[in-house]
Amino acid sequence: MEGRCSVETLADFGFLDASFTPKITPGFGPDLFVLTGSDEVYVFNSEERKLTVVLQFPGPVSDLVQSPDKQLIYVSCSSGVYCVSPQLLLSRTQNHPADVSSGPAELQISSDSLVIGEEGVLSLLLVGSVLLLLSHRDTLWLLSLYKTPEPAESGSCELLGSFSLPLVLAAVCDDDEAKMGTRRRPVLICVHSASTSPSEETSVNSHYNLESVLFKLLFGVDAALAKSPVVLCGLPDGRLCSLPLRLPGSRLRVLHSLEQPVVFVGASVVTETAPGHAQCLVAVGEQGRVLLMKTENPEGGDRAAGFLETCVLGPVVCGSVDKQHLYYSTGSDMLMLDLSEKSPGREGQEKNEESFRKSSAVVHSPTSLKVCRVSALAAPSRVATGGVQLLSLSVRGQLQKILLPEERKDLSSHPSAQVCRSAGDLLSAIGDVCERVSALKTAIKSKNQILKHLNQVLNISFLLIEHANTEDQPPKQEKQIRCHARTRWSRLLQKDSLNLTCVLENSSSFILERGWTLSITVFPVSSSLTAGKESSSTNFSFPFHNLCPGETLDVSLPLAAAGDASFPMRVSCSLLFSLSSLLGEQEITHLPGLQSSCISLPLNTLTVDWLHVLQVDINKNTTSHSFYIEADPIQAFLNSRRTEFRRQVETGGREGPSKTEQELFSASIRVSSELLRDTLGSDLNPQGSKSDLCLSLLDWLLSEGPGGGKGGHQGDKIDLSSSVVHARGPNGARVKLTAMEVKVGEEDTGKEDSLSTVDVQVESSSIAAVCGLHHAVLRRIQALMLSAPQRSASTKRLQSLGLRPALQRAECLLHQIQQTRVSGAFGVGVSSGQTTASLLAIYTELRKNPLLIL
């Protein structure tokens, strides 16, 4: 054979069921019936090269046969055997004319077409008007014979009889393999004697004409005289059984046992003396055992049936034969084995058949056709050019046409031609091995890359889990992969908005490769109860790849709009890794559940408070009670009119207080100057003035961003020239931050025990702004105290002396709170507005007289 096989894909039916044996059956004219293990039978037109009809049955289809006159097809599925007329197919095809854009016609087969109600049928065979059903029961194989009605008649099939055979597990298979083997479709074929007059059914698939002498030697003289067709059953337990149909008193008889599941049974001519009749029966086992049944002519003896066994490399998935060749697939390759007696591998057998018969396994050298992943083969056919054409079904469900090159017979008889052909086969085999080695190397390299990538992911996971922390328990050591953030106000289309830039830092020694996603969840710490809506969170995802050690990733996201007072906000940062990124697109299709699977690794949680979102007016003067002025005159005018209208509504149309007469709320925090110098010493001048300490404190409060980043208030750096800062909060309220250094001491302790402190005061007409800024300043001071050294004994005594009046003042305020709550609960002459005003006054008093933070 010269040249290489050509493979052409005709159709794609999707991946096949691994527990089912697919099948291709020639149909009416150019039609092909394709069985893939589903509840559908596909009708493919080989001339038009398109799928024409899809037959849908109530259950998974196991087998299909057609009548010799091609008028009916019988299909077995889990609920029984159905009979379908091709007239339905023709009418449905005519109703849907062929068009490129139109899909195949779908035909739903109902229970009206059920002719045999026997469940669990695995294989079918039609011999004349007798339909044979082979099914598997608990402990036996059951072969049932039914009489089919005439084409003009309608109705169910009539049971003629049944034959049973006990179930035997193959000796070479363990229990699991035997159980899986029973799911394989048994092989059913019909063998006719060559002396029988040819009929239509002998040309149908699974029917063979066998030489008369071999037929008589194998099945007996009675079967030959009665011209009875013989059914051969190849069972998954390895036995090859025969049953003459027209012989009275016949029974199932074990002809031979391959001791491994039977994959294929067929007939071959072997010699060219009688091309019309087969002179050899071929049976192939799943593990590669090949059985040849032919007539032996010993010198000086009678003819006898010889059972010759040989072995090929398995496993064998499917097979088919023509006159002189066996074609079989191992899954990884498709091969051709020469069965003719003139082949080089059979010359020794011709000289010494007796020694060959005694050999239990002889390894032949088949020819590789270099076609892989074939799971089903149809009967070979000859094309006009003389080559052999095979129709196959791949593991991926692709219907393929395989064309073998023409064999040059005029040169095959010469020894030099045989040597050249052997050399060519060897070179071809070497090339095939090289291709397989290359494919294996590629697969191994891909798996190594996946394992390397997975190892990186596990190392990063352990690194982050080891330094896991919560908000209440800060880590002893900063994570090597963490986030910090910057806030910045921007203006677009006359609207202000607050943006958050989150920076992911990779300080580890690992590379964050493909598959990683930075997930950021933003949610308010608390929400207003009068808003009428629940607190909601917003999630942002930013996929990235190849973040090397020492590199950073900057992502921006909208945080809030102008007028939004839902601060402070929590920003939860985490890394997500998608497991599907480890595999390729083809592997993912086999694992649909893996597409939504991911690993979540928390990084750190940031808090965005009021100090982060202030809009500072750097050019503002320091006049008392002078606040930030709107940058947009139109917006300032609208806000002033809105405020005036709200005041008129609240006062009932009376003239309300002027802008300068509005009540201002305030809160103060008093911190020891020594504490600030110890903790902020790197930012201070050791011989600087008192104002330097106040300016440094304000600058530190306003420049510190979430998670250690920079705040970004009206620029990258705030250059404060005064200890008074005017700004505007996110709700539009004007605020003032003041820092001044004061002396704190007791009269009886003497001047030497006085303490220098810095008083930070927050003022605004909005109580929400005062509360938010007071909370933000306290958070920063608390973080500052973690790095502060312990205070001396004299300082502690000074603080203890100031505790007594502070505690007395707190007890008095507590008594006022209890009275207000009792009066509000019973409604004793106190309105809700008065209760609110009383509680607000108490809250203000608590904020105005703080304890000294040392």
C-alpha positions, 0 to 999 in steps of 0.5 A, a space after each residue: 500500500 502506497 501513500 497515506 490515508 485521507 480522512 474527511 469529517 462529514 458531521 459532528 454529533 458531539 461526545 459519545 457515551 463512554 459506557 455505550 458501543 456506538 454503531 454506524 448502519 447503512 440505510 436506504 440508498 445514501 442514508 446512514 443511521 448513526 447511534 451514539 448512545 443517546 435516545 436519538 437516531 441520526 439519519 445522515 445523507 452521504 450524498 448531500 453530506 448533511 443530517 436530514 432526520 433525527 428520530 427521537 425515542 423514549 429511551 436510550 437506543 441500543 441497536 438498529 436493524 433494517 429489513 431486507 427489502 428496506 421497507 422497515 427499520 427496527 430500533 431497540 431501546 430501554 422500553 422495547 423494540 419500535 418499528 419505523 417505516 421509511 415512508 415517514 422519513 421520506 415524507 418528513 424530508 419532503 416537508 422540509 426541503 434541503 436548505 443550507 440554513 434549515 436544520 434536520 427534521 425531528 421525528 418523535 417516535 410514540 408508543 404506537 410504534 412499539 411492536 415488542 415490549 421486552 425491556 433491556 434489549 442489547 442487540 437485534 438481528 433480522 433473518 427473513 421474517 424472524 427478528 432476534 433479540 439478545 438481552 441480558 438478565 440477572 444470571 443468563 443471556 436470553 435470545 428471543 425469536 419473534 415473527 414480524 408481520 407482513 409489510 401490509 399488516 400492522 400489529 405486534 410481533 409474535 413470540 416464536 421461542 427463546 433460548 437461554 445461556 448461563 452467564 459466565 464471567 471471563 477468566 481473564 477479567 476481574 469483577 469490575 471489568 466483567 461488569 463493565 463488559 456486560 454493558 458492551 453490545 453483544 455481536 449478532 451475525 447470520 451465516 448462510 451456506 454458499 450452496 443456498 440460493 442468494 437472496 436479498 438478505 445476504 447482501 445486508 450488513 451482518 449477513 455472510 455467505 460461507 463456503 459450503 465445506 466450512 459451513 458443514 464442518 462448523 455447524 453440522 451436516 443437518 444444518 447444511 442439508 436443511 440450508 438453515 441460516 446459522 446465527 452467531 453470538 459473540 458475548 461480552 463474556 468471551 463465548 462464541 455461540 451458534 444457533 441454526 434457525 430452521 433445524 428442529 430441536 436446535 439449541 444454543 451451542 458454544 462454538 469457541 471461547 476467546 476468554 475476553 469480550 468479543 468485539 467483532 465477528 465477520 467473514 473473509 475470503 482469504 484466497 481468490 479462488 472463490 471471490 463470492 464466498 468467504 472461506 474464513 470466519 474471524 472473531 476479535 476479542 477486546 484484549 487483541 485475541 484474533 480467532 480464525 476459523 477455516 478449513 484444514 487439509 492435512 496430508 492423507 487425512 480428512 478435512 476438518 475445521 481449524 481454530 487458529 488463534 493469533 494476537 494483536 496489540 490491544 485493546 481493540 475498540 471496534 473492527 471490520 473486514 473485507 475480502 482479505 483484510 481486518 481493520 480494527 481500532 485500538 483508540 490510539 490508532 487504526 490498523 490493518 491486518 492482512 488475512 491472506 495466505 500470501 502475506 509474509 506473516 502467514 508463509 510460515 503458517 502455510 508450511 507448518 499449520 500444525 505447529 501454528 495451531 498449537 501456538 496459543 498466541 502469535 504476534 502479527 505485524 499489522 499496518 498502521 493507518 495513522 487514524 486515531 480515536 475511532 470508536 465505530 467502523 462500518 463495512 468497508 467498500 471499494 471506490 472507483 479508483 480501487 482504494 478502500 473506503 471506511 466510514 468511522 465514528 470518532 470518540 468525539 462523535 465525528 462521522 469520518 470518511 477514511 480513504 485508503 490508497 490503492 494497493 499495487 498488486 503488480 509489484 507486490 509479488 517481487 521480493 524487492 517490492 516487499 522489501 521496499 514496502 517493509 522499509 516504507 512501513 517501518 519508516 511510516 511506523 517510525 514517523 507515527 511513533 515520533 508523532 505520538 512521542 511529540 504529542 506525549 511530550 506536549 501533554 506532559 509539558 502542559 501538565 507540568 505547567 499546570 502543576 507549576 501554576 497550581 504550586 504557585 497558587 498553593 504557596 500564595 494561599 498558604 502565605 495569605 492564610 498564615 497572616 490572616 487577620 480580622 478587624 479586631 485582631 490586627 496581624 503581628 506582621 503585615 501581609 506581603 500581598 496587601 492593599 492600600 487606597 487613595 481617595 480623590 474628588 473629581 468633577 464631571 458635568 457640574 457634579 462632584 464624585 468621590 473616587 477610590 484608587 486601590 493599590 495592590 502591592 506584591 511584596 512576596 517572591 511569587 508571581 500572580 499569574 493568569 487566573 487571579 482577580 482582585 475583588 473589592 467589596 464596598 459597604 457602609 458601616 452603618 446606615 440611617 434607620 429613617 432611610 427606609 432601605 437596608 444597607 447594601 454592598 457593591 462588589 468590583 472585580 478586576 482580573 489581571 495576570 503576571 503581577 511580578 514581585 515588587 510590582 503594584 496594580 492600580 485600580 479605580 472605582 467610584 465610591 460616592 457622589 456629592 451629598 452622600 453621607 453614608 460614611 465611614 465605609 468598609 472596603 474589603 479586598 480579597 484575591 480570587 483564583 479561578 480553577 478553570 484557568 488551570 485548564 484549556 478550553 477543551 478540558 473545561 468543556 468536560 468539567 462544566 462545574 469547574 467554570 464557577 469554582 474559585 478560591 477566595 483569599 482575603 487580603 485586608 479591610 480598609 476603612 474610608 472615614 470622614 477625614 479621607 473624604 473632606 474637600 479642603 480649602 487650602 486658600 481659605 483665610 483664618 477668620 473665626 467662623 468662616 467656612 468653605 465657599 462653594 466653588 461653583 456660584 450656581 451651585 452655591 446659589 441653589 444651596 442657599 435658596 434650598 436652605 432658606 426654603 427649608 428654614 421657612 418651612 420649619 419656622 412656619 413662614 416666620 423669619 428664621 435665624 440668620 446664617 451667622 446665628 445658626 447653632 454650631 456643634 463641636 467636639 474636641 480631642 485632647 492629646 499629650 504633646 509628648 505623645 505626639 512628639 514620640 510618635 510623629 517625631 520623624 515629621 517634626 523639628 526638634 527645636 520647632 515652635 508650638 505651631 509646628 506640632 499643631 500643623 504636623 498633627 493636622 497634616 498627618 490627620 488629613 494626609 493618611 489614606 485608607 490602609 496607609 495610602 495618601 488621602 489626595 485632598 485637592 492634590 497630592 500634598 496639602 501644604 498647611 500654613 495655619 492650624 485652622 483647616 476649612 473644608 466641606 464634608 461629603 454631605 455638603 456641610 462646612 466644617 472647621 478643624 482647629 489644633 492648638 497647644 494648651 497647658 493642662 494642670 491642677 492648682 494643688 499640684 504645682 506648676 511643675 506637674 502641668 502638662 502640654 497638650 494639643 487640643 483638636 476641635 471639630 466645628 460644624 453646623 451639621 451634627 453628622 459631620 461633627 460625629 463623623 470627624 470625631 470618630 475619624 480623629 479618634 481612630 487615628 489617635 488610637 492607632 497612634 497609641 499602639 506605637 507610643 512608649 509607656 508614660 512616667 509615673 508623674 504623668 499618670 498621677 496627673 491624669 488620675 487627678 483629673 478623673 474625679 471631676 470627669 467621672 462626676 460629670 459622666 454620672 450627672 449626664 447618665 442621670 439626665 439620659 435616664 430621665 429623658 428616656 423614661 419621660 419619652 417612654 411614658 410621654 409625661 409632658 415631653 414631646 419627641 422634639 424635646 427628647 431629641 433636643 435633650 439627648 443632643 445636648 447631652 451628646 454635645 456635652 460629652 464631646 466638649 469635655 474629653 479626657 486627656 489622651 496620654 
